[in-house]
Amino acid sequence: MKITLKDIAEKANVSVTTVSLVLNNRPNRISPKKKQLIKHIAREHNYTANQLARGLVKKETRMLGLILPDIGNPFYSSLAKKLEQACRKEGYTLIVSNTNNKYEQDLKLLHFLLTRSVDGIFIIPSFEAYQDNTKLIEKLEQLPIPYVMLERSFLKYHCDKITFANEQGAYQAVKHLIEMGHKKIGFIANFSNSTNVNLRLNGYMKAMNEHNYEISPDYIVEGYYQEECGYQAGRKLLDTDVTAVFIINDMMTLGFLKLLNQLNKKVPEDISVVSYDETINSCLIGLQLTSIRKSVTDLAQHGFSLLISRIKEPEKPYEEICLTTKLIKHDSVRELSHEEIML
């Protein structure tokens, strides 16, 4: 039978309040000898405090929720790990859930986390949410608890959010390819009205337009952020005369590299590649991708701090934080010769 605070109090011949103060390390005037006895009895009978019940009394549970669009994506699984570490360090438990980029699951998982009485929620909306986010925005605005949008956000929707400088990142990638002599540059992206995707497309076009390079419609190919989509998009691009490709997510880059391997084409000898996220280099053999780095560590740290501060100060103004990206140069981009540039 599970021992209670009352049972410990009776065995130690003290009040229930005294036991509670000792086991919760609260300030008290109890003698060291009596403290030692209370803790000994608790350990001997494997007493465990009911954190949920305690949380209900304090109107907090020390639990936070995380809604991810695709936990199979290394970026998001790494983010979940970093957030869990931050939560554990500060005495919180993180409940991780996954939508598989389905809008219906965005709504269901918000409800699920509310039923678990979490103190706050991190949410990265699904791609489907960008087709019609009305219901999700209504749901978020009605939430009785704080939330923070991470990595993805809705244009002109104001809330606590942390995003990356996506246009800057794409511009950095394409500018690097141009500096290496490339002017026929392919672009693989998902066109789902996502704010992130649109900004990366802007960055691509800005770099190309600065040099008055032609942007052929055949150079821009859609892929739905999955490995197979990068494979299929690659088939279309390889039918053109592109010498380099910028791919806006590592999962699609894996698919593109798989296609190149099957066709016995090499990076960067046959085609140069720049990816986005910098999460898969540790999995590659004989190749290190030039990539745009989004710091998962910074996103997790800023996200956790922002949500906790919102929980403590619910009336403060919204914070919208934009983190910088960084071009990490490796060996997947070849500098073209003068003769190749003139072709």
C-alpha positions as CSV (number, residue, x, y, z in Angstrom):
1,M,0.0,0.0,0.0
2,K,1.3,3.5,-0.9
3,I,2.5,5.5,2.0
4,T,1.1,9.0,2.5
5,L,2.3,12.2,4.2
6,K,-0.1,11.4,7.0
7,D,1.5,7.9,7.5
8,I,5.0,9.4,7.6
9,A,3.8,12.1,10.1
10,E,2.3,9.4,12.4
11,K,5.5,7.3,12.3
12,A,7.7,10.3,13.0
13,N,5.3,11.7,15.6
14,V,5.0,15.1,13.9
15,S,2.4,17.0,12.0
16,V,1.7,16.6,8.3
17,T,2.8,20.1,7.7
18,T,6.1,19.4,9.3
19,V,6.6,16.4,6.9
20,S,5.6,18.5,3.9
21,L,8.1,21.2,4.8
22,V,11.0,18.7,5.2
23,L,10.3,16.7,2.1
24,N,9.9,19.8,-0.1
25,N,13.0,21.5,1.4
26,R,11.0,24.5,2.5
27,P,12.3,26.8,5.3
28,N,11.6,25.5,8.7
29,R,12.8,25.3,12.3
30,I,12.7,21.5,12.6
31,S,15.7,19.9,14.3
32,P,18.3,18.1,12.1
33,K,17.6,14.9,14.0
34,K,13.8,15.0,13.3
35,K,14.5,15.9,9.6
36,Q,16.7,12.9,9.3
37,L,14.1,10.7,10.7
38,I,11.4,12.0,8.4
39,K,13.5,11.5,5.3
40,H,14.6,8.0,6.5
41,I,10.9,6.9,6.8
42,A,10.1,8.4,3.4
43,R,13.0,6.5,1.8
44,E,12.3,3.3,3.6
45,H,8.7,3.2,2.3
46,N,9.6,4.5,-1.2
47,Y,7.5,7.7,-0.8
48,T,7.0,9.7,-4.0
49,A,5.3,13.1,-4.0
50,N,2.3,13.4,-6.2
51,Q,3.6,16.2,-8.5
52,L,0.3,16.5,-10.4
53,A,-1.7,17.0,-7.3
54,R,0.8,19.4,-5.9
55,G,0.7,21.3,-9.3
56,L,-3.1,21.5,-9.2
57,V,-2.9,23.2,-5.7
58,K,-0.4,25.7,-7.0
59,K,-2.2,26.0,-10.4
60,E,1.0,24.7,-12.2
61,T,2.2,21.3,-13.2
62,R,5.8,22.0,-14.3
63,M,4.9,20.4,-17.6
64,L,5.3,21.9,-21.1
65,G,4.1,20.7,-24.4
66,L,5.9,20.6,-27.8
67,I,4.0,20.2,-31.1
68,L,6.4,19.2,-34.0
69,P,5.5,18.9,-37.7
70,D,7.8,16.0,-38.4
71,I,9.8,14.3,-35.7
72,G,11.6,12.3,-38.4
73,N,13.3,15.4,-39.6
74,P,16.7,15.6,-37.9
75,F,16.3,19.3,-37.2
76,Y,13.1,18.8,-35.3
77,S,14.2,15.7,-33.4
78,S,17.3,17.7,-32.3
79,L,15.2,20.6,-31.3
80,A,13.0,18.3,-29.1
81,K,16.2,16.9,-27.4
82,K,17.5,20.4,-26.7
83,L,14.2,21.6,-25.3
84,E,13.9,18.5,-23.2
85,Q,17.3,19.2,-21.7
86,A,16.4,22.8,-21.0
87,C,13.2,21.7,-19.3
88,R,14.8,19.0,-17.2
89,K,17.5,21.4,-16.0
90,E,14.8,23.8,-14.7
91,G,12.6,21.1,-13.2
92,Y,10.0,20.9,-16.1
93,T,8.8,17.8,-18.0
94,L,8.3,18.1,-21.8
95,I,5.5,16.3,-23.6
96,V,6.5,15.9,-27.2
97,S,3.9,15.3,-29.9
98,N,4.0,15.1,-33.7
99,T,1.5,16.2,-36.4
100,N,3.1,14.7,-39.5
101,N,2.4,18.1,-41.0
102,K,-1.3,17.5,-40.8
103,Y,-3.5,20.5,-39.9
104,E,-6.1,18.4,-38.2
105,Q,-3.4,17.2,-35.8
106,D,-2.4,20.8,-35.0
107,L,-5.9,21.3,-33.5
108,K,-6.1,17.9,-31.9
109,L,-2.8,18.1,-30.2
110,L,-3.4,21.6,-28.8
111,H,-6.6,20.1,-27.2
112,F,-4.6,17.0,-26.0
113,L,-2.0,19.1,-24.3
114,L,-4.6,21.3,-22.6
115,T,-6.2,18.1,-21.1
116,R,-2.8,17.3,-19.7
117,S,-2.7,20.6,-17.8
118,V,0.6,21.8,-19.3
119,D,1.8,25.2,-18.2
120,G,2.7,26.3,-21.7
121,I,3.2,25.1,-25.3
122,F,5.8,25.3,-28.0
123,I,4.2,25.0,-31.4
124,I,5.7,24.6,-34.9
125,P,2.6,24.7,-37.3
126,S,2.1,22.0,-40.0
127,F,2.5,22.9,-43.6
128,E,-1.2,22.2,-44.2
129,A,-1.9,25.0,-41.7
130,Y,-0.6,27.6,-44.3
131,Q,-3.5,26.7,-46.7
132,D,-6.1,28.0,-44.2
133,N,-4.9,28.9,-40.7
134,T,-8.2,30.4,-39.5
135,K,-9.1,27.6,-37.1
136,L,-5.6,27.3,-35.7
137,I,-5.3,31.0,-35.1
138,E,-8.7,31.0,-33.3
139,K,-7.6,28.1,-31.2
140,L,-4.3,29.8,-30.3
141,E,-6.1,33.0,-29.4
142,Q,-8.4,31.1,-27.1
143,L,-5.7,29.2,-25.3
144,P,-5.8,29.8,-21.5
145,I,-2.1,29.2,-21.2
146,P,1.0,30.8,-22.9
147,Y,2.5,29.5,-26.1
148,V,5.5,30.3,-28.3
149,M,5.7,29.7,-32.1
150,L,9.1,28.3,-33.0
151,E,10.9,28.3,-36.4
152,R,7.7,28.7,-38.5
153,S,5.1,31.5,-38.1
154,F,2.2,33.1,-39.8
155,L,2.7,36.4,-41.6
156,K,1.1,39.4,-39.8
157,Y,0.1,37.2,-36.8
158,H,1.5,38.7,-33.6
159,C,2.4,36.4,-30.8
160,D,5.6,35.3,-29.0
161,K,7.6,33.8,-31.7
162,I,11.2,32.9,-32.6
163,T,12.1,32.5,-36.3
164,F,15.2,32.5,-38.4
165,A,16.4,35.1,-41.0
166,N,15.3,32.8,-43.9
167,E,15.7,35.4,-46.7
168,Q,19.2,36.2,-45.5
169,G,20.0,32.5,-45.4
170,A,18.9,31.8,-48.9
171,Y,20.7,34.9,-50.2
172,Q,23.9,33.8,-48.5
173,A,23.6,30.3,-50.2
174,V,23.0,31.6,-53.7
175,K,25.5,34.4,-53.4
176,H,28.2,31.9,-52.5
177,L,27.3,29.8,-55.6
178,I,27.5,32.9,-57.8
179,E,30.8,33.9,-56.3
180,M,32.1,30.4,-57.3
181,G,31.1,31.2,-60.9
182,H,27.7,29.6,-61.1
183,K,24.8,31.4,-62.8
184,K,22.6,28.5,-63.8
185,I,21.3,27.7,-60.3
186,G,18.5,25.3,-59.5
187,F,16.1,25.8,-56.5
188,I,14.2,23.0,-54.8
189,A,11.5,24.1,-52.3
190,N,8.0,23.4,-51.1
191,F,5.5,26.1,-52.3
192,S,2.8,25.8,-49.6
193,N,2.4,29.5,-48.8
194,S,4.8,29.0,-45.9
195,T,6.3,32.2,-44.7
196,N,9.7,30.5,-44.5
197,V,9.6,29.1,-48.0
198,N,8.5,32.5,-49.5
199,L,11.3,34.2,-47.7
200,R,13.9,31.7,-49.0
201,L,12.5,32.1,-52.5
202,N,12.9,35.9,-52.1
203,G,16.6,35.4,-51.1
204,Y,17.2,33.2,-54.1
205,M,15.7,35.7,-56.5
206,K,17.4,38.6,-54.8
207,A,20.9,37.1,-55.3
208,M,20.1,36.1,-58.9
209,N,18.6,39.5,-59.8
210,E,21.5,41.4,-58.4
211,H,23.7,39.8,-61.1
212,N,21.0,40.0,-63.8
213,Y,21.1,36.2,-64.1
214,E,18.2,34.6,-65.9
215,I,15.8,32.7,-63.6
216,S,14.4,30.0,-65.9
217,P,11.0,28.5,-64.7
218,D,12.6,25.1,-65.2
219,Y,15.2,25.9,-62.6
220,I,12.6,26.2,-59.8
221,V,11.2,22.8,-58.8
222,E,8.8,21.9,-56.0
223,G,9.5,19.3,-53.4
224,Y,7.5,18.5,-50.2
225,Y,10.3,18.5,-47.6
226,Q,10.7,14.7,-47.8
227,E,13.6,12.6,-49.1
228,E,11.5,11.1,-52.0
229,C,10.5,14.6,-53.1
230,G,14.2,15.7,-53.3
231,Y,14.8,12.6,-55.5
232,Q,11.9,13.4,-57.9
233,A,12.7,17.1,-58.0
234,G,16.2,16.2,-58.9
235,R,15.1,14.3,-61.9
236,K,13.5,17.4,-63.3
237,L,16.5,19.7,-62.6
238,L,19.0,17.3,-64.1
239,D,17.1,17.6,-67.4
240,T,18.1,21.3,-67.5
241,D,21.6,22.9,-67.8
242,V,22.0,23.9,-64.1
243,T,25.5,23.6,-62.7
244,A,24.5,24.1,-59.1
245,V,21.4,23.5,-56.9
246,F,20.2,25.2,-53.7
247,I,17.9,22.9,-51.7
248,I,16.0,24.4,-48.8
249,N,15.9,21.4,-46.5
250,D,18.3,18.5,-45.6
251,M,15.7,15.8,-46.1
252,M,15.2,16.7,-49.8
253,T,19.0,17.0,-50.1
254,L,19.3,13.4,-49.1
255,G,16.9,12.4,-51.8
256,F,18.8,14.5,-54.4
257,L,22.1,12.9,-53.3
258,K,20.6,9.4,-53.6
259,L,19.6,10.2,-57.2
260,L,23.1,11.5,-58.1
261,N,24.6,8.3,-56.7
262,Q,22.3,6.1,-58.8
263,L,23.3,8.1,-61.9
264,N,27.0,7.9,-61.0
265,K,27.2,11.7,-60.8
266,K,29.5,13.3,-58.2
267,V,29.3,16.3,-56.0
268,P,30.8,18.8,-56.7
269,E,32.5,17.5,-59.8
270,D,29.3,17.1,-61.8
271,I,27.0,19.5,-59.9
272,S,27.5,21.7,-56.9
273,V,25.0,21.6,-53.9
274,V,24.2,23.9,-51.1
275,S,21.7,22.7,-48.5
276,Y,19.8,24.2,-45.6
277,D,19.7,23.2,-41.9
278,E,23.1,21.5,-41.6
279,T,21.9,18.4,-39.8
280,I,23.0,15.5,-42.0
281,N,26.8,16.0,-42.5
282,S,27.5,13.5,-39.7
283,C,25.6,10.8,-41.7
284,L,27.4,11.4,-45.0
285,I,30.5,9.5,-46.0
286,G,33.1,11.2,-48.2
287,L,31.2,14.4,-48.5
288,Q,30.6,17.4,-46.3
289,L,27.8,19.7,-47.6
290,T,28.1,23.4,-47.7
291,S,25.0,24.5,-45.8
292,I,23.0,27.3,-44.2
293,R,23.1,26.7,-40.4
294,K,20.1,27.3,-38.2
295,S,21.3,27.0,-34.6
296,V,19.0,24.4,-32.9
297,T,20.7,25.3,-29.6
298,D,19.9,29.0,-29.9
299,L,16.3,28.2,-31.0
300,A,15.8,25.9,-28.0
301,Q,17.4,28.3,-25.5
302,H,15.6,31.4,-26.6
303,G,12.3,29.5,-27.0
304,F,12.5,28.0,-23.5
305,S,13.4,31.4,-21.9
306,L,10.6,33.2,-23.8
307,L,7.9,30.7,-22.7
308,I,9.0,30.7,-19.1
309,S,9.1,34.5,-19.0
310,R,5.6,34.6,-20.5
311,I,4.3,32.1,-17.9
312,K,5.7,34.4,-15.1
313,E,4.6,37.7,-16.8
314,P,1.5,36.9,-18.8
315,E,0.7,40.6,-19.4
316,K,4.0,41.7,-20.9
317,P,4.2,42.7,-24.6
318,Y,4.8,40.0,-27.3
319,E,8.3,39.3,-28.3
320,E,9.2,38.4,-31.9
321,I,12.8,37.3,-32.2
322,C,14.6,36.6,-35.5
323,L,17.8,34.5,-35.2
324,T,20.6,34.9,-37.8
325,T,21.7,32.1,-40.1
326,K,25.3,31.3,-41.1
327,L,26.8,29.9,-44.3
328,I,29.1,26.9,-43.4
329,K,31.4,26.2,-46.3
330,H,32.5,22.6,-47.0
331,D,33.4,20.7,-50.2
332,S,30.1,20.4,-52.1
333,V,30.6,23.6,-54.2
334,R,33.1,23.6,-57.1
335,E,34.6,26.9,-58.4
336,L,33.9,27.0,-62.2
337,S,36.7,27.8,-64.6
338,H,36.6,30.9,-66.8
339,E,35.8,28.7,-69.8
340,E,32.9,27.1,-68.0
341,I,31.5,30.5,-66.8
342,M,31.5,31.8,-70.4
343,L,29.4,28.9,-71.7
